[in-house]
Amino acid sequence: MASGVVRIRHVKLPVTDLRHSAGWYVSLLDLEVAAEFAEQGVVRGVQLTAADGGFAIALREREFCASRPDLGGFDVFALEAESMAALHELAARCERLSIACGGVQDRGEYGASLDIPDPDGTVLRFLAGNVIGPGAFFGLDVDAEGRPSLYAEPRLTL
């Protein structure tokens, strides 16, 4: 039975400098400011949305988040790119905007990825040709040397 959930509405990230981070996300991903959230007249959060409505990213000033979370170095979510060419264009866009990124990583049968840290160090992961999808299981085990191997049956029992 389906849950009735149709998509993730947005992902919310804590940021140190709301204006700077919002501008960074708008520049990198061509997002539009769809909403602002103010407290006592001061904007403390924004929702940035893709023009086609396909995804949204909300930002909240870390100082006003519960527990002041720090996600530096962590990829909270991944965005699917339409192709490997789109990943390469995004990497080129980073270069034009002087945004550091790890470059496109071709993972063969596993697709490709591009990691871009935002101004607070939270990693945006972009994927193309990823093999994980509905109706099938995919297990990946990375050994101490960083070599991946696949497995076919879930190990986590629920």
Secondary structure, DSSP 8 states (H G I E B T S, - for coil): ---S------EEEEES-HHHHHHHHHHHHTEEEEEEEEETTEEEEEEEEETTSS-EEEEEEGGGSTT----TT-EEEEEE-S-HHHHHHHHHHHHHTT------EE-GGG-EEEEEE-TTS-EEEEEES----TTS--EEEE-TTS-EEEESS--S--
